[in-house]
Structures are given as structure tokens and as C-alpha cells.
């Protein structure tokens, strides 16, 4: 049974870096899988191993997103709860909104959830995250144009297959913009692939940024960074700077 967590009153499930009423940069950044924090449940040893791995959050991408927000004078919205509780990058009717297993490993606190438990997580975690993104977008866009960029990371190996690309540019409607950004990222020294390691088509893996981009009528793209490139503080700063430079081609004209 999902329990209430009084810490949500002092530590909300979402963080905002920068001020949408002051930021002058041309982007709103989002990070849907920024944290492996648990709220209202207790993890066992197997859960903790999942939480510390890619199953629990996108390793390394939160500090990259924060560094980009500071360097570009942009506002960023980051989740502060694990995707294992509820995934803000999935629609509410998705079968992977709350997963019971990660591969062969059961997630103990997701076993036998009642519909009320799922609703509770949606109301206290998922909805506040999306509400904050919407409010930040409205405040920032009221002051001038800005494009939306969602930041994620992925594992270098998946089911025994090596992923050689270093950054994936995920898109649906904005193919020309994605191609231009891919070229700019290549100039920054990255091995780039479009719509890899996941496709951005139809929003299966880009739900959040598509939802808010379409709602506010602005271009949106999701970036996937291979997480072995952003393990250390120095790596994170370097990757953030290089992506920030490449993003100039995606800025509003």
C-alpha cells in the first residue's frame, strides 16, 4: 500500500533550476529521469541495485542538465523521484507507467498495486512534475520564444549489444531541426545517430517533451547521452559545454 510521505511538503518531487521570469536563454530544459529518490515506499536490496542502475534513473544526466541551464541562462525542470515509482516520460495509460519487473528482477514495491496506489503516485509525483513543466513553459514563453529540449542518458550496452553512438537525437515532427542539431553535435566531436537508441516517432519514448511542445506550440527535441561519457564531474562539464554549443543551431531564429 502506498503511504503518504510528509517530506514532500518540504522537498517537492520536482526541482527547477533558473528563473523562468528572468532567464534569457533560448531553451527550456527538462529532465524526466533525473533522480532515483524513493517516496512513500521501502526498498529491499534487489530494489536498491535497480535504483542505482539505469532502471532507477538516467545516470549522470541531471548535473549535465543543470550545467547547461547555468551556462545558457536557461531554466530547467528536473524530476526528484525514481522512474520506478512512476515514469513521467510515459502517458498515463502506458503499460510501462509503473513497471512490476526490470528484466527478470521484480520491483518489490510495485507488486500487487491497487489502482488507488497508482493514482496516488500520479497525483503526488507525476502530475506535479508535468504541472511544473507547464507553468515554467508558460512563464518563459510569455517573455519570448524558446524551444524545448529534454535530456536523458542511456547505457553503452543493451542485451549484450554495444551501442557505438554517443548521442542520440530523438524527434518526431522536427526532422530538419534534428538533422541540423545532429550535424552540430558531430562538429563537437560526438558520434551521433538520429532516433537512436530509441525512436522519437509517435512519442513512445519522448512523451513528456512532445506533450509540452505540442501544448505550447514550440519545437521540441530529446537528447540521449551515453552514460559512460558523463560519469565524472569533469566529463559532465565537458559534455554540457559541447552540447550547449551545438544547441545554437536549434535556438529560435
C-alpha positions as a Markdown table, in Angstrom:
| # | Residue | x | y | z |
|---|---|---|---|---|
| 1 | Unk | 0.0 | 0.0 | 0.0 |
| 2 | Unk | 1.3 | 3.4 | -1.0 |
| 3 | Unk | 1.9 | 5.5 | 2.1 |
| 4 | Unk | 2.0 | 9.3 | 2.3 |
| 5 | Unk | 5.3 | 11.0 | 2.7 |
| 6 | Unk | 5.5 | 14.2 | 4.7 |
| 7 | Unk | 8.8 | 15.0 | 3.2 |
| 8 | Unk | 7.0 | 16.0 | 0.0 |
| 9 | Unk | 5.9 | 19.1 | 1.8 |
| 10 | Unk | 9.5 | 20.3 | 2.3 |
| 11 | Unk | 11.1 | 18.5 | -0.7 |
| 12 | Unk | 8.7 | 18.5 | -3.7 |
| 13 | Unk | 9.0 | 15.8 | -6.4 |
| 14 | Unk | 10.4 | 18.3 | -8.9 |
| 15 | Unk | 13.3 | 20.8 | -9.0 |
| 16 | Unk | 13.6 | 24.0 | -11.0 |
| 17 | Unk | 17.0 | 25.4 | -11.9 |
| 18 | Unk | 16.9 | 29.0 | -13.0 |
| 19 | Unk | 14.1 | 31.5 | -13.0 |
| 20 | Unk | 11.6 | 31.5 | -15.9 |
| 21 | Unk | 10.8 | 35.1 | -15.2 |
| 22 | Unk | 14.4 | 36.2 | -15.6 |
| 23 | Unk | 16.2 | 33.6 | -17.8 |
| 24 | Unk | 17.2 | 35.0 | -21.2 |
| 25 | Unk | 18.4 | 31.8 | -22.8 |
| 26 | Unk | 16.6 | 30.3 | -25.8 |
| 27 | Unk | 15.6 | 26.9 | -24.2 |
| 28 | Unk | 13.5 | 25.3 | -21.6 |
| 29 | Unk | 15.3 | 22.1 | -20.5 |
| 30 | Unk | 13.6 | 19.1 | -18.9 |
| 31 | Unk | 15.0 | 16.0 | -17.3 |
| 32 | Unk | 12.3 | 13.4 | -16.6 |
| 33 | Unk | 14.6 | 10.7 | -15.1 |
| 34 | Unk | 16.9 | 12.9 | -13.0 |
| 35 | Unk | 16.6 | 11.1 | -9.6 |
| 36 | Unk | 16.5 | 7.7 | -8.0 |
| 37 | Unk | 14.8 | 9.0 | -4.9 |
| 38 | Unk | 12.0 | 6.9 | -3.4 |
| 39 | Unk | 8.9 | 8.5 | -1.8 |
| 40 | Unk | 6.5 | 6.6 | 0.4 |
| 41 | Unk | 7.9 | 3.1 | -0.1 |
| 42 | Unk | 10.8 | 1.0 | 1.3 |
| 43 | Unk | 13.3 | -0.7 | -1.0 |
| 44 | Unk | 14.9 | -4.1 | -0.4 |
| 45 | Unk | 18.4 | -5.0 | -1.6 |
| 46 | Unk | 17.3 | -6.0 | -5.1 |
| 47 | Unk | 15.3 | -2.8 | -5.5 |
| 48 | Unk | 18.3 | -0.7 | -4.4 |
| 49 | Unk | 20.5 | -2.4 | -7.0 |
| 50 | Unk | 17.9 | -1.4 | -9.6 |
| 51 | Unk | 17.6 | 2.1 | -8.3 |
| 52 | Unk | 21.3 | 2.6 | -8.5 |
| 53 | Unk | 21.4 | 1.4 | -12.1 |
| 54 | Unk | 19.7 | 2.7 | -15.3 |
| 55 | Unk | 16.4 | 1.1 | -14.3 |
| 56 | Unk | 16.1 | 3.6 | -11.5 |
| 57 | Unk | 17.2 | 6.8 | -13.2 |
| 58 | Unk | 19.3 | 8.2 | -16.0 |
| 59 | Unk | 22.8 | 8.2 | -14.6 |
| 60 | Unk | 24.8 | 11.4 | -14.9 |
| 61 | Unk | 22.3 | 13.5 | -16.9 |
| 62 | Unk | 21.0 | 15.7 | -14.0 |
| 63 | Unk | 24.3 | 17.5 | -13.5 |
| 64 | Unk | 24.7 | 17.9 | -17.2 |
| 65 | Unk | 21.3 | 19.5 | -17.5 |
| 66 | Unk | 22.0 | 21.8 | -14.6 |
| 67 | Unk | 25.3 | 22.8 | -16.0 |
| 68 | Unk | 23.7 | 23.6 | -19.4 |
| 69 | Unk | 20.9 | 25.7 | -17.7 |
| 70 | Unk | 23.6 | 27.8 | -15.9 |
| 71 | Unk | 25.8 | 28.2 | -18.9 |
| 72 | Unk | 23.0 | 29.0 | -21.3 |
| 73 | Unk | 21.0 | 31.1 | -18.8 |
| 74 | Unk | 18.0 | 28.8 | -19.3 |
| 75 | Unk | 15.5 | 27.3 | -16.9 |
| 76 | Unk | 15.5 | 23.6 | -16.3 |
| 77 | Unk | 12.9 | 21.3 | -14.7 |
| 78 | Unk | 14.1 | 18.1 | -13.2 |
| 79 | Unk | 12.2 | 15.2 | -11.6 |
| 80 | Unk | 13.1 | 14.3 | -8.0 |
| 81 | Unk | 11.7 | 10.8 | -7.8 |
| 82 | Unk | 12.6 | 7.5 | -9.4 |
| 83 | Unk | 11.1 | 6.4 | -12.6 |
| 84 | Unk | 10.4 | 3.0 | -10.8 |
| 85 | Unk | 7.7 | 4.7 | -8.8 |
| 86 | Unk | 6.0 | 6.2 | -11.9 |
| 87 | Unk | 7.6 | 7.2 | -15.2 |
| 88 | Unk | 6.9 | 10.9 | -16.2 |
| 89 | Unk | 8.0 | 10.1 | -19.7 |
| 90 | Unk | 5.1 | 7.8 | -20.3 |
| 91 | Unk | 1.4 | 8.5 | -20.9 |
| 92 | Unk | -0.9 | 7.6 | -18.0 |
| 93 | Unk | -2.3 | 4.6 | -20.0 |
| 94 | Unk | 1.1 | 3.2 | -20.8 |
| 95 | Unk | 1.8 | -0.4 | -19.6 |
| 96 | Unk | 5.2 | 0.8 | -18.5 |
| 97 | Unk | 4.0 | 3.8 | -16.4 |
| 98 | Unk | 4.7 | 1.6 | -13.3 |
| 99 | Unk | 6.8 | -1.5 | -14.0 |
| 100 | Unk | 6.5 | -4.6 | -11.9 |
| 101 | Unk | 9.8 | -6.1 | -13.2 |
| 102 | Unk | 13.1 | -4.9 | -14.6 |
| 103 | Unk | 14.2 | -7.7 | -16.8 |
| 104 | Unk | 14.0 | -10.7 | -14.6 |
| 105 | Unk | 14.1 | -8.8 | -11.3 |
| 106 | Unk | 10.8 | -7.9 | -9.6 |
| 107 | Unk | 10.3 | -4.5 | -8.1 |
| 108 | Unk | 9.1 | -5.2 | -4.6 |
| 109 | Unk | 7.2 | -2.0 | -4.0 |
| 110 | Unk | 5.3 | -2.4 | -7.3 |
| 111 | Unk | 3.9 | -5.8 | -6.7 |
| 112 | Unk | 0.1 | -6.1 | -6.4 |
| 113 | Unk | -0.5 | -2.3 | -6.5 |
| 114 | Unk | -4.1 | -1.3 | -6.2 |
| 115 | Unk | -5.5 | 1.3 | -8.7 |
| 116 | Unk | -5.6 | 3.7 | -5.8 |
| 117 | Unk | -1.9 | 3.3 | -5.2 |
| 118 | Unk | -1.2 | 4.1 | -8.8 |
| 119 | Unk | -3.5 | 7.2 | -8.7 |
| 120 | Unk | -1.7 | 8.3 | -5.6 |
| 121 | Unk | 1.6 | 8.3 | -7.3 |
| 122 | Unk | 0.2 | 10.1 | -10.3 |
| 123 | Unk | -1.3 | 12.8 | -8.1 |
| 124 | Unk | 1.7 | 13.3 | -5.8 |
| 125 | Unk | 4.6 | 12.7 | -8.3 |
| 126 | Unk | 3.7 | 12.6 | -11.9 |
| 127 | Unk | 1.1 | 15.4 | -12.0 |
| 128 | Unk | 3.3 | 17.9 | -10.0 |
| 129 | Unk | 6.2 | 17.3 | -12.4 |
| 130 | Unk | 4.1 | 18.0 | -15.5 |
| 131 | Unk | 2.3 | 20.8 | -13.9 |
| 132 | Unk | 5.7 | 22.5 | -13.1 |
| 133 | Unk | 6.9 | 22.0 | -16.7 |
| 134 | Unk | 3.7 | 23.6 | -18.0 |
| 135 | Unk | 4.0 | 26.6 | -15.6 |
| 136 | Unk | 7.6 | 27.1 | -16.4 |
| 137 | Unk | 6.9 | 27.0 | -20.1 |
| 138 | Unk | 4.1 | 29.5 | -19.8 |
| 139 | Unk | 6.2 | 31.9 | -17.8 |
| 140 | Unk | 9.2 | 31.6 | -20.0 |
| 141 | Unk | 7.3 | 31.8 | -23.3 |
| 142 | Unk | 5.4 | 34.8 | -22.2 |
| 143 | Unk | 8.7 | 36.7 | -22.3 |
| 144 | Unk | 9.8 | 35.5 | -25.8 |
| 145 | Unk | 10.4 | 32.4 | -27.9 |
| 146 | Unk | 12.2 | 29.3 | -26.5 |
| 147 | Unk | 12.5 | 25.8 | -27.8 |
| 148 | Unk | 12.2 | 22.7 | -25.6 |
| 149 | Unk | 15.0 | 20.2 | -25.0 |
| 150 | Unk | 14.6 | 17.0 | -23.0 |
| 151 | Unk | 17.8 | 15.5 | -21.5 |
| 152 | Unk | 18.2 | 11.7 | -21.0 |
| 153 | Unk | 21.0 | 9.2 | -20.8 |
| 154 | Unk | 21.3 | 5.5 | -21.9 |
| 155 | Unk | 23.6 | 2.5 | -21.2 |
| 156 | Unk | 26.5 | 1.7 | -23.5 |
| 157 | Unk | 25.4 | -1.9 | -23.7 |
| 158 | Unk | 21.9 | -3.3 | -24.0 |
| 159 | Unk | 21.2 | -7.1 | -24.0 |
| 160 | Unk | 24.8 | -7.7 | -24.9 |
| 161 | Unk | 24.9 | -5.3 | -27.8 |
| 162 | Unk | 27.3 | -2.4 | -27.8 |
| 163 | Unk | 25.8 | 1.0 | -28.6 |
| 164 | Unk | 28.5 | 2.8 | -30.6 |
| 165 | Unk | 26.8 | 6.1 | -30.9 |
| 166 | Unk | 27.4 | 8.7 | -28.2 |
| 167 | Unk | 24.4 | 10.9 | -28.5 |
| 168 | Unk | 21.0 | 10.2 | -30.0 |
| 169 | Unk | 18.8 | 13.0 | -31.3 |
| 170 | Unk | 15.1 | 11.9 | -30.9 |
| 171 | Unk | 12.5 | 13.7 | -32.9 |
| 172 | Unk | 9.1 | 13.4 | -34.5 |
| 173 | Unk | 7.9 | 16.5 | -36.3 |
| 174 | Unk | 11.1 | 18.4 | -36.4 |
| 175 | Unk | 13.3 | 16.3 | -38.7 |
| 176 | Unk | 15.2 | 19.2 | -40.4 |
| 177 | Unk | 16.0 | 20.7 | -37.0 |
| 178 | Unk | 17.1 | 17.3 | -35.7 |
| 179 | Unk | 19.4 | 16.8 | -38.7 |
| 180 | Unk | 20.9 | 20.2 | -38.2 |
| 181 | Unk | 21.5 | 19.6 | -34.5 |
| 182 | Unk | 23.0 | 16.2 | -35.2 |
| 183 | Unk | 25.5 | 17.8 | -37.6 |
| 184 | Unk | 26.4 | 20.4 | -35.0 |
| 185 | Unk | 26.9 | 17.7 | -32.3 |
| 186 | Unk | 29.2 | 15.8 | -34.8 |
| 187 | Unk | 31.3 | 19.0 | -35.1 |
| 188 | Unk | 31.6 | 19.0 | -31.3 |
| 189 | Unk | 33.2 | 15.5 | -31.7 |
| 190 | Unk | 30.3 | 13.3 | -30.8 |
| 191 | Unk | 29.3 | 10.1 | -32.7 |
| 192 | Unk | 25.6 | 10.9 | -33.4 |
| 193 | Unk | 22.6 | 8.9 | -34.5 |
| 194 | Unk | 19.1 | 10.2 | -35.2 |
| 195 | Unk | 16.2 | 8.5 | -33.4 |
| 196 | Unk | 18.6 | 6.1 | -31.7 |
| 197 | Unk | 18.9 | 4.3 | -29.3 |
| 198 | Unk | 15.1 | 4.8 | -29.3 |
| 199 | Unk | 12.7 | 6.4 | -31.8 |
| 200 | Unk | 11.1 | 9.7 | -31.1 |
| 201 | Unk | 8.3 | 8.9 | -33.5 |
| 202 | Unk | 4.8 | 8.9 | -32.1 |
| 203 | Unk | 6.1 | 9.9 | -28.6 |
| 204 | Unk | 6.7 | 6.4 | -27.3 |
| 205 | Unk | 10.0 | 7.5 | -25.7 |
| 206 | Unk | 9.5 | 11.2 | -26.0 |
| 207 | Unk | 6.1 | 11.6 | -24.4 |
| 208 | Unk | 6.9 | 14.4 | -21.9 |
| 209 | Unk | 8.7 | 16.8 | -24.3 |
| 210 | Unk | 6.1 | 16.1 | -27.1 |
| 211 | Unk | 3.2 | 16.7 | -24.6 |
| 212 | Unk | 4.6 | 20.1 | -23.6 |
| 213 | Unk | 6.0 | 21.1 | -27.0 |
| 214 | Unk | 2.7 | 20.5 | -28.7 |
| 215 | Unk | 0.7 | 22.1 | -25.9 |
| 216 | Unk | 2.7 | 25.3 | -26.2 |
| 217 | Unk | 3.2 | 25.2 | -30.0 |
| 218 | Unk | 7.0 | 25.2 | -29.9 |
| 219 | Unk | 9.7 | 23.0 | -31.4 |
| 220 | Unk | 11.0 | 20.2 | -29.2 |
| 221 | Unk | 13.8 | 17.6 | -29.3 |
| 222 | Unk | 15.0 | 14.9 | -26.9 |
| 223 | Unk | 18.7 | 14.2 | -26.5 |
| 224 | Unk | 20.0 | 10.8 | -25.2 |
| 225 | Unk | 23.6 | 10.8 | -24.0 |
| 226 | Unk | 25.6 | 7.6 | -23.5 |
| 227 | Unk | 26.1 | 7.4 | -19.7 |
| 228 | Unk | 29.7 | 6.3 | -19.8 |
| 229 | Unk | 30.6 | 9.7 | -21.2 |
| 230 | Unk | 29.2 | 11.5 | -18.1 |
| 231 | Unk | 30.4 | 9.6 | -15.1 |
| 232 | Unk | 32.7 | 12.2 | -13.6 |
| 233 | Unk | 32.3 | 15.8 | -12.8 |
| 234 | Unk | 34.8 | 16.8 | -15.4 |
| 235 | Unk | 33.1 | 14.7 | -18.1 |
| 236 | Unk | 29.7 | 16.2 | -17.2 |
| 237 | Unk | 31.0 | 19.7 | -17.5 |
| 238 | Unk | 32.7 | 18.9 | -20.8 |
| 239 | Unk | 29.7 | 17.2 | -22.4 |
| 240 | Unk | 27.4 | 20.0 | -21.1 |
| 241 | Unk | 29.6 | 22.7 | -22.7 |
| 242 | Unk | 29.8 | 20.8 | -26.1 |
| 243 | Unk | 26.1 | 20.1 | -26.2 |
| 244 | Unk | 25.3 | 23.7 | -25.3 |
| 245 | Unk | 27.5 | 25.0 | -28.1 |
| 246 | Unk | 25.8 | 22.6 | -30.6 |
| 247 | Unk | 22.3 | 23.7 | -29.5 |
| 248 | Unk | 22.9 | 27.1 | -31.0 |
| 249 | Unk | 21.5 | 25.7 | -34.3 |
| 250 | Unk | 18.3 | 24.7 | -32.5 |
| 251 | Unk | 17.7 | 28.1 | -30.9 |
| 252 | Unk | 14.7 | 30.2 | -32.1 |
| 253 | Unk | 15.7 | 32.4 | -35.1 |
